[in-house]
């Protein structure tokens, strides 16, 4: 019995010590996380994705398109069909753009020659055509705070062009292909130093090294999470509801320590879930991944290295006004999707360039072919968002259209395929791993449940309230920890 009591006392002592010292070390970081998280609700990290790119592009000038997609593709001689192939205007010139395993390539649709370098003058013209403002300055960069991830490293170096517009826009143009890969505004850059940069520990000097950065976030959030759990445990051990302390309080503490105890009990669970979900975003032990996504997409497309001999005259008619056209495969059939402008989104035959709409039965057959050996267990027409197919309302990054087909299968991953009925495009493959991740990260971290996304003021108020509780727990922890350290210093000084 004495041994068990001794072990209990030792365990409790280490519980207190672990909470105290993790709090002293990490409470300042926690406070920064809560403040920066609120900033990120309104100003996300700069990105330049499909919807924004298409919206900013001018209509394709078809009179300048003299090279067919088949010839453009043949000129770069890829081993496999590109993961992305599109035609768009770049600085007044129509350009085919290719995303390959070994990088990005570009071919002029006017001359048919590959673009292998873009000088400063050309880069300024490209940026000015996109922003509709003159260039103010231009500098070469390999990476900076806003183009620092591995994805950018594969397409570096860049020209960073500061535009003479009211927004203080910076445009990043690839020095290899002339493609615009990123844009930021003065507003975004300012608020991100108070938002995403401290929240993700996204400082360029660290973030340029992928694994050290990942390990930094994993260890800080992981240790902080354990310290917070220890704090909740201590809080439960020290609280008295029925048999209160002499003061009449449920807590034995006074001042800042009392508030830290009580608010920690009330808001500590949310603090832990936020830190845990952030920790999960770093994929500890490999994370929750759905294997075979590329293979499924390849089977669905049935792509070949070459492309059809497209009727450019007909394409100019059926895609008139389009801002971008994408060349893909659909079940072994070459297809073209026109985006933007009056066409919005239209599927065309890759050879004849005539519009068509895939039948549901054909889409179902293609979906089944993507998962051979698996049985189709159901299909659903989604014309409104649900728990797994939803929109956050950010036009820069949201690419989840409605309506969509959802096909479900009985393979080991319990796969769902979401398919655009207009174009037949496979938009998303979701397995049991990614659906679990949706709850363990996205739902816990962002509260992106459909009814909260519809009632945005309610979601914001809830996030503000819980963030304020987390901030107070963190700040009170800083104060309590600082006072403990000062008392320790004073005691050691007396001993001397």
C-alpha positions in Angstrom: 0.0 0.0 0.0 2.8 2.4 0.9 4.5 1.7 -2.4 1.3 2.5 -4.3 0.9 5.7 -2.4 4.4 6.7 -3.1 4.0 6.0 -6.8 0.8 8.0 -6.7 2.5 11.0 -5.1 5.4 10.7 -7.6 3.0 10.5 -10.5 1.1 13.6 -9.2 4.3 15.5 -8.7 5.4 14.8 -12.3 1.9 15.8 -13.5 2.2 19.2 -11.8 5.8 19.6 -13.0 5.0 18.7 -16.6 2.1 21.1 -16.8 4.0 23.9 -15.1 7.1 23.8 -17.3 5.3 23.2 -20.6 3.1 26.1 -19.7 6.0 28.4 -18.9 7.7 27.5 -22.2 4.7 27.4 -24.5 1.9 29.6 -23.2 3.2 32.6 -25.1 3.1 30.5 -28.3 -0.4 29.4 -27.4 -1.5 33.0 -27.0 0.0 33.9 -30.4 -1.8 30.9 -31.9 -5.2 32.1 -30.7 -4.8 35.7 -31.8 -3.4 34.7 -35.2 -6.1 32.1 -35.7 -8.7 34.9 -35.5 -6.8 36.9 -38.0 -6.7 33.9 -40.4 -10.5 33.7 -40.3 -10.6 36.9 -42.4 -7.3 37.0 -44.2 -6.0 33.6 -45.4 -2.5 32.9 -46.6 -2.0 34.3 -50.2 -2.7 31.7 -52.9 -3.2 31.8 -56.7 -5.4 28.9 -57.6 -7.7 28.0 -60.5 -10.8 30.1 -59.8 -8.7 33.3 -59.3 -6.5 32.6 -62.3 -9.4 32.1 -64.6 -11.3 35.1 -63.3 -8.3 37.4 -63.9 -7.4 36.1 -67.4 -8.7 37.9 -70.6 -10.6 35.9 -73.2 -8.5 33.8 -75.5 -7.7 35.5 -78.8 -8.3 32.6 -81.1 -7.0 34.5 -84.2 -3.6 34.1 -82.6 -3.9 30.4 -81.9 -2.1 28.7 -84.8 -0.7 25.7 -83.1 -2.9 22.7 -82.3 -2.8 21.1 -78.8 -1.5 17.9 -80.4 1.4 19.7 -82.0 2.2 21.7 -78.8 2.2 18.5 -76.8 4.4 16.7 -79.3 6.9 19.5 -79.3 7.9 18.8 -75.6 7.8 15.0 -76.1 6.4 13.9 -72.7 6.6 10.3 -71.6 3.1 10.5 -70.2 0.2 12.8 -70.6 0.6 15.9 -68.4 -1.3 16.1 -65.1 -2.4 19.5 -66.4 -2.6 20.9 -69.9 -4.3 24.2 -70.6 -4.4 27.1 -73.0 -4.6 30.7 -71.7 -3.5 34.2 -72.6 -0.2 35.4 -71.1 0.7 39.1 -71.7 -1.2 39.2 -75.0 0.0 35.9 -76.3 -1.9 32.5 -76.2 0.2 29.9 -74.4 -0.1 26.2 -73.8 0.9 25.2 -70.3 1.9 21.8 -69.1 2.4 20.3 -65.6 4.7 17.3 -65.8 6.3 15.1 -63.2 9.7 16.8 -63.7 8.4 20.4 -63.7 6.4 22.8 -65.9 6.7 23.6 -69.6 5.1 26.2 -71.9 4.7 26.4 -75.6 3.6 29.5 -77.6 0.2 28.8 -79.4 1.2 31.3 -82.0 4.7 30.2 -83.0 4.6 26.6 -81.7 8.0 27.1 -80.0 8.7 26.2 -76.4 9.2 29.1 -74.0 12.4 28.5 -72.1 13.0 31.8 -70.5 11.3 35.1 -69.7 13.3 38.3 -69.3 12.4 41.2 -67.0 10.8 43.3 -69.7 8.5 40.4 -70.8 7.7 39.6 -67.1 6.6 43.2 -66.5 4.3 43.1 -69.6 2.8 39.8 -68.3 2.1 41.3 -64.9 0.7 44.6 -66.2 -1.7 42.7 -68.5 -3.0 40.7 -65.6 -3.3 43.6 -63.0 -4.2 46.3 -65.6 -1.6 48.6 -64.0 2.0 49.5 -64.8 4.9 47.8 -63.1 6.7 49.8 -60.3 9.8 47.6 -59.7 11.0 44.1 -60.5 13.5 41.9 -58.7 14.6 38.2 -59.2 13.9 35.8 -56.4 14.4 32.1 -55.8 12.0 32.2 -52.8 10.7 34.6 -50.3 8.0 34.6 -47.6 5.2 34.1 -50.0 6.7 31.5 -52.4 8.6 29.3 -49.9 7.1 25.8 -50.1 8.3 22.7 -52.0 5.6 23.3 -54.7 7.2 26.7 -55.5 10.7 25.3 -55.3 9.9 23.0 -58.3 9.0 26.0 -60.5 11.5 28.6 -59.2 13.1 31.0 -59.9 10.7 34.0 -60.3 10.4 37.6 -61.1 8.7 39.5 -58.3 7.0 42.5 -59.8 5.6 45.3 -57.6 2.6 46.9 -59.4 1.8 50.6 -59.2 -1.8 50.0 -58.2 -3.8 51.0 -55.1 -3.5 47.5 -53.6 0.3 47.3 -53.7 0.1 44.1 -55.6 3.2 41.8 -56.0 3.0 39.4 -59.0 5.3 36.4 -59.2 6.2 35.3 -62.7 8.1 32.2 -63.5 11.4 33.1 -65.1 11.3 29.7 -67.0 7.8 29.8 -68.5 6.3 33.2 -67.9 3.4 31.7 -65.8 2.0 33.8 -63.0 2.3 31.5 -59.9 1.4 33.8 -57.0 0.1 37.3 -56.2 -0.1 39.2 -52.9 -1.4 42.6 -51.9 -0.1 45.0 -49.2 -3.2 44.2 -47.1 -2.6 40.4 -47.3 1.1 40.8 -46.5 0.5 43.0 -43.5 -2.2 40.8 -41.9 -0.4 37.6 -42.6 2.5 38.7 -40.4 -0.2 38.7 -37.7 -2.0 35.7 -39.0 -0.8 32.7 -41.0 3.0 33.4 -40.5 3.1 33.1 -36.7 0.2 30.6 -36.6 2.0 28.1 -38.8 5.5 29.1 -37.6 5.8 30.0 -41.3 9.0 32.1 -41.2 10.9 31.9 -44.4 14.2 30.9 -42.8 12.6 27.8 -41.3 9.8 27.1 -43.8 12.2 26.7 -46.7 13.4 23.4 -45.0 10.3 21.2 -45.1 11.1 18.5 -42.6 12.7 20.7 -39.9 9.7 23.0 -40.1 7.3 20.1 -39.9 9.1 18.6 -36.9 9.1 22.0 -35.2 5.3 22.3 -35.5 4.8 18.7 -34.5 6.9 18.9 -31.4 5.7 22.3 -30.2 2.0 21.4 -30.7 2.5 17.9 -29.4 4.2 18.9 -26.2 1.8 21.8 -25.7 -1.2 19.4 -26.1 0.2 17.0 -23.4 0.8 20.0 -21.1 -2.8 21.2 -21.7 -4.2 17.7 -21.0 -2.1 17.6 -17.7 -3.6 21.0 -16.8 -7.2 19.7 -17.3 -6.4 16.7 -15.1 -4.9 18.9 -12.4 -7.9 21.2 -12.6 -10.3 18.3 -12.1 -8.3 17.0 -9.2 -8.3 20.4 -7.5 -11.8 21.5 -8.0 -14.5 21.0 -5.3 -18.2 21.3 -6.2 -20.0 19.9 -3.2 -17.4 20.3 -0.4 -16.0 23.7 -1.2 -12.8 25.3 0.2 -12.9 27.6 3.3 -13.3 30.6 1.1 -16.5 29.1 -0.4 -14.8 28.8 -3.8 -14.6 25.7 -5.9 -10.9 26.5 -6.4 -8.2 26.6 -3.8 -6.4 29.4 -5.7 -6.6 33.2 -5.8 -6.0 35.9 -8.3 -4.6 34.9 -11.7 -4.1 31.3 -10.7 -7.8 31.0 -9.8 -8.9 32.4 -13.1 -6.4 30.1 -14.9 -7.9 27.1 -13.0 -11.6 27.9 -13.6 -11.4 29.1 -17.2 -9.0 26.2 -18.0 -11.7 23.8 -16.8 -14.3 25.5 -18.9 -12.3 26.1 -22.1 -9.5 23.7 -21.8 -11.2 21.0 -23.8 -11.5 23.3 -26.8 -7.9 24.4 -26.4 -6.8 20.7 -26.5 -9.0 19.9 -29.5 -7.6 22.9 -31.4 -4.0 22.0 -30.6 -4.6 18.3 -31.4 -6.2 19.1 -34.8 -3.3 21.4 -35.6 -1.0 18.6 -34.7 -2.9 16.2 -36.9 -2.5 18.6 -39.9 1.2 17.8 -39.8 0.5 14.1 -40.5 2.2 12.4 -37.5 3.2 8.9 -38.3 2.2 9.4 -41.9 -1.2 10.7 -41.1 -4.6 9.5 -42.5 -3.9 9.1 -46.2 -5.9 7.5 -48.9 -3.5 5.4 -51.0 -3.9 5.0 -54.7 -5.5 8.2 -55.6 -3.4 8.9 -58.6 -3.9 5.4 -59.9 -7.7 5.8 -59.6 -7.5 9.1 -61.4 -5.4 7.6 -64.2 -7.8 4.7 -64.7 -10.7 7.1 -64.8 -9.1 9.3 -67.4 -7.6 6.5 -69.5 -5.1 9.0 -70.9 -2.6 8.5 -73.7 0.6 10.4 -74.2 -0.6 12.2 -77.4 -3.8 14.2 -78.0 -6.4 14.4 -80.8 -6.0 16.6 -83.9 -8.4 19.3 -82.7 -10.5 21.3 -85.2 -9.2 24.7 -84.2 -11.8 26.5 -86.3 -14.7 24.8 -84.5 -12.9 25.3 -81.1 -12.7 29.0 -81.8 -16.5 29.0 -82.1 -17.6 26.7 -79.3 -15.1 28.2 -76.8 -15.5 31.8 -77.9 -15.1 34.1 -74.9 -13.5 31.4 -72.7 -10.7 32.6 -70.5 -9.0 29.1 -70.3 -9.4 25.7 -72.0 -8.1 22.5 -70.4 -7.2 19.4 -72.4 -7.8 16.1 -70.6 -9.0 12.6 -71.2 -12.3 11.0 -70.1 -12.4 7.2 -70.2 -9.9 7.2 -73.1 -11.6 9.9 -75.0 -9.8 13.2 -75.5 -11.9 16.1 -74.2 -11.6 19.9 -73.8 -13.2 21.9 -71.0 -13.8 25.6 -71.7 -13.8 27.8 -68.5 -14.7 31.4 -67.8 -16.4 34.1 -69.7 -19.9 33.6 -71.2 -19.4 29.8 -71.5 -18.7 29.5 -67.8 -17.9 25.8 -68.1 -18.5 23.6 -71.2 -17.3 20.1 -72.2 -16.1 19.7 -75.8 -15.0 16.7 -77.9 -11.2 16.7 -78.2 -11.2 16.1 -81.9 -14.3 17.9 -83.3 -14.5 20.6 -80.6 -18.3 20.2 -80.5 -20.1 20.4 -77.2 -21.5 17.4 -75.5 -22.7 16.3 -72.1 -21.8 12.9 -70.7 -24.7 10.7 -69.8 -25.1 9.5 -66.2 -24.7 5.8 -67.3 -21.4 6.6 -69.0 -20.1 8.4 -65.9 -21.2 5.5 -63.8 -19.3 3.1 -66.1 -16.2 5.2 -65.9 -16.4 5.4 -62.1 -16.7 1.7 -61.9 -13.7 1.2 -64.2 -11.6 3.4 -61.9 -12.0 0.9 -59.1 -11.8 -2.6 -60.7 -12.8 -5.4 -58.4 -14.9 -3.0 -56.2 -18.7 -3.0 -56.2 -20.7 0.2 -56.7 -22.8 0.4 -53.6 -24.7 3.6 -54.3 -24.8 6.9 -56.1 -26.2 10.2 -55.0 -27.0 13.5 -56.7 -25.8 16.3 -54.5 -27.4 19.7 -55.2 -26.5 21.1 -51.8 -23.5 20.9 -49.5 -23.2 18.3 -46.8 -20.7 17.2 -44.1 -18.1 16.0 -46.6 -18.8 18.1 -49.7 -18.9 21.8 -48.7 -17.7 25.3 -49.5 -15.9 27.5 -47.1 -16.9 30.6 -49.0 -13.4 31.6 -50.1 -13.5 32.2 -53.8 -9.7 32.0 -54.1 -9.5 28.4 -52.9 -12.9 26.8 -53.2 -13.2 24.4 -56.1 -16.2 22.3 -55.0 -19.0 23.0 -57.4 -22.6 22.0 -57.3 -24.3 19.8 -58.4 -22.1 16.7 -58.3 -22.5 13.0 -58.5 -21.2 10.9 -55.6 -20.5 7.3 -56.3 -19.7 5.0 -53.3 -17.8 1.7 -53.5 -17.1 -1.3 -51.2 -13.3 -1.4 -51.7 -11.1 -1.6 -48.6 -11.0 2.2 -48.4 -14.7 2.6 -48.8 -14.1 5.1 -51.6 -16.4 7.9 -52.7 -15.9 9.5 -56.1 -17.3 13.0 -56.7 -17.8 13.8 -60.4 -18.9 16.9 -62.2 -22.0 16.0 -64.2 -21.4 18.8 -66.7 -17.8 17.8 -67.7 -17.5 14.3 -66.3 -14.4 15.5 -64.4 -13.3 13.4 -61.4 -13.2 16.2 -58.8 -12.3 14.3 -55.7 -11.7 10.8 -54.4 -12.5 10.4 -50.7 -11.6 7.3 -48.7 -12.1 6.4 -45.0 -8.8 8.0 -44.1 -9.6 11.4 -45.6 -13.1 11.3 -44.2 -11.6 10.7 -40.7 -9.2 13.5 -41.3 -12.1 15.8 -42.1 -13.3 15.4 -38.6 -10.0 15.2 -36.7 -8.6 18.3 -38.4 -11.0 20.4 -40.5 -14.1 20.1 -38.3 -12.2 20.5 -35.0 -9.9 23.3 -36.2 -12.2 25.4 -38.4 -15.7 24.5 -37.4 -16.6 24.2 -41.1 -19.9 22.3 -40.6 -22.4 23.2 -43.2 -24.9 24.9 -40.9 -22.2 27.0 -39.3 -20.8 28.0 -42.7 -24.3 29.1 -43.7 -24.7 31.0 -40.4 -21.3 32.7 -40.7 -22.0 35.3 -37.9 -22.8 32.5 -35.5 -19.6 30.6 -36.5 -17.5 33.7 -36.1 -19.0 34.5 -32.7 -18.3 31.0 -31.5 -14.7 31.1 -32.8 -14.2 34.5 -31.2 -15.6 33.3 -27.8 -13.6 30.1 -27.7 -10.4 31.9 -28.9 -10.9 34.5 -26.2 -11.1 31.7 -23.6 -8.0 30.1 -25.0 -6.2 33.4 -25.0 -7.1 34.1 -21.4 -5.9 30.6 -20.4 -2.6 31.2 -22.2 -2.1 34.8 -20.9 -2.9 33.8 -17.3 -0.5 30.8 -17.7 2.2 33.3 -18.8 1.5 35.5 -15.7 1.4 32.5 -13.3 4.6 31.1 -14.8 6.4 34.4 -14.7 5.5 34.9 -11.0 6.7 31.3 -10.3 10.0 32.0 -12.0 10.5 35.3 -10.1 9.8 33.6 -6.8 12.3 30.9 -7.6 14.9 33.5 -8.5 14.2 35.4 -5.3 14.6 32.3 -3.2 17.9 31.3 -4.9 19.1 34.9 -4.3 18.4 34.6 -0.5 20.3 31.3 -0.3 23.3 33.0 -1.8 
